[in-house]
Amino acid sequence: MGSCDSRAARVCQKRPPVSSFRAPGDLCNALVSRSCRRHARRICNDATLMSVWNPPRQWLPPRRHWQLHPSPLIRDWLLEEGSLTARLVALSEGDFRVELLAQYWGRPAVEEARRLRLHPGRFALIREVALLGHGQPWVRARSVLPASSLTGAGRRLRKLGNRSLGHLLFRDPTLRRGDIEVARLGQPEGLVFARRSHLVYHGRPLLVAECFLPALFTATESAGPH
């Protein structure tokens, strides 16, 4: 980690030393072994990548959303059932972009592994991005993609870069989405509302979570009813 400065250190510490990866017998874990080495090197050599997402310990199912007391404006975003990316593009009148914050192979949080039914200690591709409208961060998102979900049709999810994961997923007719869970999440802007969906893409599971930042609600109020 000699090439990592203090800003990148938190990301680099999230993955084990490259030497700890072994090539197991099955295809998916072999994929992890090869990809982890490439992504670990890439992250440590790029000091601009920094994780800002600390997964909450608990997400509330629909029957308990009321416990967080979201305002009607916030609830409208939390419960958006269509493509969040498409709605953000419309709100920004096309002045929208995705900024990659971090992408690495690592162990999901305990609660994330449980939700994905991953064996403890298994690795997944973790991707964190900011969704910007008019140059301002409106949403931050975290995706957890098990290695088994990145084979076959899922291979296209491995190298998205600054492209939107949601835009790709919601264009696919095979996508199935579970209930929307909600939580409060600490961010640099303060405590914000977040949501998470368990998705099934070509028969394989993944988690996508988004937190909604104050600048989004300011922009929404300025734009009026959608």
C-alpha positions in Angstrom: 0.0 0.0 0.0 3.0 2.3 -0.4 1.3 4.1 -3.3 -1.8 4.9 -1.3 -2.2 8.3 0.3 -4.4 8.9 3.4 -7.5 9.6 1.3 -7.4 6.2 -0.4 -6.4 4.3 2.6 -9.9 3.5 3.7 -10.7 1.9 0.4 -7.5 -0.1 0.3 -8.1 -1.4 3.8 -11.5 -2.8 2.8 -9.9 -5.6 0.8 -7.4 -8.2 2.1 -3.8 -8.4 0.9 -3.5 -9.7 -2.7 -1.5 -12.6 -1.4 -4.5 -13.8 0.6 -6.5 -14.7 -2.5 -6.4 -18.3 -3.5 -7.8 -19.8 -6.7 -10.7 -22.2 -5.6 -12.0 -24.9 -7.8 -15.2 -23.4 -9.0 -15.5 -20.8 -11.8 -17.0 -18.0 -9.7 -14.3 -18.0 -7.1 -11.6 -18.2 -9.8 -13.2 -15.1 -11.2 -13.0 -13.4 -7.8 -9.3 -14.4 -7.5 -8.3 -12.9 -10.8 -10.5 -9.8 -10.6 -9.6 -9.0 -7.0 -6.0 -8.7 -7.9 -6.7 -6.3 -10.8 -9.2 -4.2 -8.9 -7.0 -4.1 -5.7 -4.1 -2.7 -7.7 -6.3 -0.2 -9.5 -7.8 1.1 -6.3 -4.5 1.5 -4.5 -2.9 3.3 -7.4 -5.8 5.8 -7.6 -6.0 8.2 -4.6 -9.2 9.8 -5.9 -11.3 6.7 -5.0 -12.7 6.8 -1.6 -15.6 5.0 0.1 -18.1 7.2 1.8 -20.7 4.6 2.6 -21.1 2.9 5.9 -23.9 0.4 5.6 -26.6 0.7 8.3 -27.1 -2.3 10.6 -30.9 -2.4 9.9 -33.1 -1.7 7.0 -36.9 -1.3 7.6 -39.4 -3.2 5.4 -42.4 -1.5 3.9 -44.6 -2.1 7.0 -42.2 -0.2 9.1 -41.3 2.8 6.8 -43.5 5.0 9.0 -41.1 4.7 11.9 -38.6 7.0 10.1 -41.3 9.8 9.5 -40.2 10.8 6.0 -41.9 13.9 4.6 -44.1 13.5 1.6 -41.3 14.9 -0.6 -38.8 12.4 0.7 -41.3 9.5 0.6 -41.9 10.3 -3.1 -38.3 9.7 -3.9 -37.8 6.7 -1.5 -40.7 4.8 -3.1 -39.9 5.6 -6.7 -40.6 2.3 -8.5 -39.2 3.1 -11.9 -35.7 3.9 -12.9 -34.2 6.4 -10.5 -31.6 7.4 -13.1 -34.3 8.3 -15.6 -36.1 10.5 -13.1 -32.9 12.2 -12.2 -32.0 12.9 -15.8 -35.5 14.4 -16.3 -35.1 16.6 -13.2 -31.7 17.8 -14.3 -33.0 18.4 -17.9 -30.1 16.3 -19.1 -27.4 17.9 -17.0 -26.6 14.6 -15.3 -23.6 12.4 -14.8 -22.4 9.4 -12.7 -19.1 9.8 -10.8 -17.4 6.6 -9.7 -16.3 6.9 -6.0 -15.0 3.4 -5.4 -15.1 -0.1 -6.9 -13.4 -3.0 -5.3 -13.7 -6.7 -4.4 -14.4 -7.0 -0.7 -16.5 -8.7 2.0 -20.0 -7.2 2.1 -21.3 -6.0 5.5 -22.7 -8.8 7.6 -26.3 -7.6 7.0 -25.7 -7.4 3.2 -24.3 -10.9 3.1 -27.3 -12.2 5.0 -29.7 -10.5 2.6 -27.9 -11.9 -0.4 -27.6 -15.3 1.3 -23.8 -15.2 0.8 -21.6 -17.5 2.9 -19.7 -15.4 5.5 -16.3 -14.4 4.1 -17.4 -14.5 0.5 -16.3 -11.6 -1.7 -18.5 -9.5 -3.9 -17.9 -6.6 -6.2 -18.8 -3.4 -4.3 -19.4 -0.3 -6.3 -20.1 3.2 -4.9 -21.1 6.2 -7.1 -22.4 9.7 -6.9 -25.3 10.8 -9.1 -24.9 14.4 -10.0 -27.4 16.9 -11.3 -26.3 20.3 -12.4 -22.9 19.4 -11.0 -24.2 18.8 -7.5 -24.3 15.4 -5.7 -28.0 14.5 -5.5 -27.7 10.8 -4.7 -25.0 8.4 -3.6 -25.4 4.7 -4.4 -23.9 1.4 -3.3 -24.2 -1.8 -5.2 -23.1 -5.2 -4.0 -22.7 -7.8 -6.7 -21.8 -11.4 -5.8 -19.2 -13.1 -8.1 -21.9 -15.6 -9.2 -24.0 -12.7 -10.5 -21.2 -11.4 -12.8 -21.1 -14.4 -15.2 -23.1 -14.9 -18.3 -25.3 -11.8 -19.0 -24.0 -10.3 -15.7 -20.5 -9.9 -17.2 -21.6 -6.5 -18.5 -22.0 -5.3 -14.9 -18.3 -5.7 -14.1 -16.9 -2.7 -16.1 -19.5 0.1 -15.9 -17.1 2.8 -15.0 -19.0 6.1 -14.9 -22.1 4.6 -16.5 -25.3 4.1 -14.5 -26.0 0.6 -13.3 -29.7 1.5 -12.8 -30.1 2.6 -16.4 -28.8 -0.8 -17.6 -30.8 -2.8 -15.2 -34.2 -1.2 -15.8 -33.9 -1.6 -19.5 -33.8 -5.4 -19.1 -37.2 -7.1 -19.1 -35.9 -10.0 -17.0 -35.2 -7.7 -14.0 -37.2 -8.5 -10.8 -37.3 -6.2 -7.8 -38.1 -7.0 -4.2 -39.6 -4.7 -1.6 -38.0 -1.3 -1.0 -36.3 -1.1 2.4 -35.5 2.2 4.1 -33.0 3.5 6.6 -31.2 6.6 7.9 -27.6 6.9 6.8 -24.7 9.1 7.9 -23.1 11.1 5.1 -20.9 14.2 4.9 -24.0 16.3 4.5 -25.5 14.8 7.7 -28.0 12.1 8.5 -30.0 11.3 5.3 -32.7 9.0 4.1 -31.7 5.9 2.1 -33.4 3.0 0.4 -32.4 -0.4 -0.8 -33.7 -3.0 -3.2 -32.9 -6.6 -3.7 -32.8 -7.2 -7.4 -32.7 -10.4 -9.5 -31.0 -9.9 -12.8 -31.1 -12.9 -15.2 -31.8 -15.1 -12.2 -28.9 -13.8 -10.1 -29.2 -11.6 -7.0 -27.7 -8.1 -6.3 -28.3 -5.3 -3.9 -28.6 -1.7 -4.9 -28.9 1.1 -2.2 -29.3 4.8 -2.7 -29.2 7.7 -0.2 -30.9 11.0 -1.1 -29.0 14.2 -0.4 -30.3 17.7 0.5 -29.4 19.2 -2.9 -31.9 16.8 -4.5 -34.8 18.0 -2.5 -33.9 21.6 -3.1 -33.9 21.0 -6.8 -37.1 19.0 -6.6 -38.9 21.9 -4.9 -37.5 24.4 -7.4 -38.8 22.3 -10.3 -42.3 21.9 -8.9 -44.6 18.8 -9.3 -43.2 16.1 -11.6 
